[in-house]
């Protein structure tokens, strides 16, 4: 099979958020390289494209229910890939992971209730909690010998005041795949303090072959999981996500909130989930992609460590997001953003929205062709030398 990451896919001019959003939203010129928002510059698995084309040819695009076949596909996938027995009737459709998390917070907590996060973490975690008028409790991750770990003392202290914990597993942006031992400790603390665990596992299926993802619901049958095939198969624009909620009373409350917000799938969402999770060709494609991502990530980290030793990188264990510490470059976060855009001609995800501890960081998306990544590093090398940041 040909390399997946090196196949050409021209996204500029397709109304791509990643590419065309730079000019439309940020008024940047077209020579700025976009290595920011979390999708990748590849075609999805051919078997998924075939299924979507067949659905399009049917001409049937009316209001659509979440199909029983799609629910069963999610159940089958979790059984095969993660060793988790999922009752298909426990699977609810969601138009995205962030809407799903938002609806769960609205359904199962009240205004003023505490919700725990672990920064630096995906910015919508912060936004959906405060936007729902819940109280945000942060239990920041800590760096131990060059690796991010959970601070369980801080986590327990936060849980004492909270009703819910939003777990990012694998973690975005630091790339940790939490071990079973770490997740067991999370479950122990949540049960001790009567805290609902809601796990965002959207990056789980991009865990590298060298690591193993543990679905936390295996350790506690009451955990609510929110996920999607969108990151693994690069189909985020289809808004095909789901919630796995084993507890019936909670499920009914979530459905009530979803009905208020008119949550229904498009016909293509059902088709995409079924094709991604049941076609063996898609699973083989995914295995190749994760292998290539791990290899490409290792190569990019080696280049950065060799040619940009003033930067510190945290080696991820899943996905295509690289968390980079720019603290040795004497610029504030705003000055660094301007430098990256205007001089380096590079657009990364600024670290500040991920939490206060992210102020010195940028997140780089390496899910693109190698020549674009090489160009990005060459630009960084050139401009750090030009500005004497060496």
URTAGI-V197177 format. One record per backbone hydrogen bond with DSSP energy under -0.5 kcal/mol. CO is the residue of the C=O (numbers start at 1). NH is the residue of the N-H. E is the energy in kcal/mol with one decimal. If there is no record, write none. Layout:
# URTAGI-V197177
((CO,NH,E) (CO,NH,E))
This chain:
# URTAGI-V197177
((4,7,-1.0) (9,11,-0.8) (11,14,-1.7) (11,16,-0.6) (16,20,-1.6) (16,21,-1.2) (17,21,-0.7) (19,22,-0.8) (20,24,-2.0) (21,25,-2.7) (21,26,-1.0) (22,26,-0.7) (22,28,-2.0) (23,27,-0.8) (29,32,-1.6) (33,35,-0.8) (33,347,-3.0) (35,365,-1.6) (37,39,-2.1) (40,42,-1.7) (45,48,-1.3) (45,49,-1.7) (46,50,-2.5) (47,51,-1.8) (48,52,-2.4) (49,53,-2.5) (50,54,-2.2) (51,55,-2.0) (52,56,-2.6) (53,57,-2.2) (54,58,-0.8) (55,58,-0.9) (55,59,-0.6) (55,60,-0.6) (56,59,-1.1) (59,61,-0.7) (65,67,-0.6) (67,71,-2.1) (68,72,-2.5) (69,73,-1.9) (70,74,-2.1) (71,75,-2.1) (72,76,-2.8) (73,77,-2.4) (74,78,-2.4) (75,79,-1.9) (76,80,-2.6) (77,81,-3.2) (77,82,-0.5) (78,82,-1.4) (78,84,-2.1) (79,83,-0.8) (84,86,-0.9) (85,87,-0.5) (86,88,-0.5) (87,90,-2.4) (88,91,-1.6) (90,92,-0.6) (90,245,-2.5) (92,243,-2.7) (94,241,-2.0) (96,100,-2.1) (97,101,-2.7) (98,102,-2.6) (99,103,-2.7) (100,104,-2.1) (101,105,-2.6) (102,106,-2.3) (103,107,-2.3) (104,108,-2.6) (105,109,-1.4) (110,113,-2.6) (113,135,-2.8) (114,163,-3.2) (114,164,-1.4) (115,137,-2.8) (116,166,-2.7) (117,139,-2.6) (119,141,-2.8) (122,125,-2.4) (122,126,-0.5) (123,126,-0.9) (123,127,-1.9) (124,128,-3.0) (125,129,-1.0) (126,130,-2.2) (127,131,-2.7) (128,132,-0.9) (129,134,-2.2) (130,133,-1.5) (133,112,-2.1) (135,115,-2.7) (137,117,-2.3) (142,144,-0.6) (142,149,-3.1) (143,145,-0.5) (144,147,-0.6) (147,144,-3.3) (149,142,-2.7) (150,152,-1.0) (151,155,-2.4) (152,156,-2.5) (153,157,-2.1) (154,158,-2.2) (155,159,-2.5) (156,160,-1.4) (158,161,-1.6) (159,162,-1.4) (163,196,-2.4) (164,116,-2.7) (165,167,-0.8) (165,198,-2.8) (167,169,-0.7) (167,200,-3.2) (171,173,-0.5) (171,175,-2.2) (172,122,-1.7) (175,317,-3.1) (176,170,-0.6) (176,171,-2.5) (176,178,-0.7) (178,214,-0.5) (179,183,-2.5) (180,184,-2.3) (181,185,-1.6) (182,186,-1.8) (183,187,-2.5) (184,188,-2.3) (185,189,-2.3) (186,190,-2.6) (187,191,-2.6) (188,192,-1.9) (189,193,-1.9) (190,195,-2.7) (191,194,-0.7) (196,165,-3.0) (196,198,-0.5) (197,224,-2.3) (198,167,-2.6) (198,200,-0.6) (199,201,-0.8) (199,226,-2.9) (200,169,-2.6) (201,204,-1.7) (203,206,-1.7) (204,207,-1.5) (206,319,-2.1) (208,211,-2.3) (213,215,-0.6) (214,216,-0.6) (215,218,-2.1) (216,219,-1.6) (216,220,-1.0) (220,223,-1.8) (223,246,-0.5) (224,199,-3.2) (225,244,-3.3) (226,201,-2.4) (227,242,-2.4) (229,233,-2.4) (230,234,-0.6) (230,235,-1.7) (230,236,-0.6) (235,238,-2.0) (236,239,-1.6) (239,241,-0.7) (240,229,-0.8) (241,94,-2.1) (242,227,-2.1) (243,92,-3.3) (243,245,-0.6) (244,225,-2.2) (246,248,-0.6) (247,251,-2.4) (248,252,-2.4) (249,253,-1.5) (250,254,-2.4) (251,255,-2.7) (252,256,-1.9) (253,257,-1.7) (254,258,-2.8) (255,259,-2.8) (256,260,-1.5) (257,261,-1.4) (258,263,-1.7) (259,262,-1.2) (262,264,-0.7) (265,64,-0.6) (266,269,-0.8) (266,270,-1.2) (267,271,-1.6) (268,272,-2.6) (269,273,-2.3) (270,274,-2.3) (271,275,-2.6) (272,276,-2.7) (273,277,-2.2) (274,278,-1.4) (275,279,-1.4) (278,280,-0.6) (279,282,-1.0) (279,283,-1.4) (280,284,-2.1) (281,285,-2.1) (282,286,-2.3) (283,287,-1.9) (284,288,-1.8) (285,289,-2.3) (286,290,-2.6) (287,291,-1.6) (288,292,-2.5) (289,293,-2.8) (290,294,-2.1) (291,295,-2.0) (292,296,-2.9) (293,297,-2.8) (294,298,-2.1) (295,299,-2.0) (296,300,-2.4) (297,301,-2.6) (298,302,-2.2) (299,303,-2.0) (300,304,-2.5) (301,305,-2.8) (302,306,-2.0) (303,307,-3.3) (304,308,-2.5) (308,311,-2.3) (312,325,-3.6) (313,315,-0.6) (314,323,-0.6) (317,208,-2.1) (320,366,-2.6) (321,323,-0.5) (322,324,-0.6) (322,364,-2.9) (323,314,-1.8) (324,326,-0.6) (324,362,-2.0) (325,312,-1.8) (326,329,-2.2) (328,330,-0.6) (329,331,-2.8) (332,336,-3.1) (333,337,-2.0) (334,338,-2.1) (335,339,-2.3) (336,340,-2.9) (337,341,-2.3) (338,342,-3.1) (339,343,-2.1) (339,344,-2.3) (340,345,-0.9) (340,346,-2.8) (345,33,-2.2) (346,348,-0.6) (347,35,-2.7) (348,350,-0.7) (349,363,-2.7) (351,354,-1.7) (352,355,-2.1) (354,120,-0.6) (354,121,-2.5) (355,358,-2.5) (356,359,-1.6) (358,361,-2.3) (360,326,-3.3) (361,351,-2.2) (362,324,-2.7) (362,364,-0.5) (363,349,-2.4) (364,322,-3.0) (364,366,-0.7) (366,368,-1.9) (367,41,-2.1) (369,372,-0.9) (369,373,-1.4) (370,374,-2.7) (371,375,-1.9) (372,376,-2.0) (373,377,-2.3) (374,378,-2.5) (375,379,-2.2) (376,380,-2.1) (377,381,-2.9) (378,382,-2.5) (379,383,-2.4) (380,384,-2.4) (381,385,-1.9) (382,386,-2.4) (383,387,-2.0) (384,389,-3.5) (385,388,-1.3))
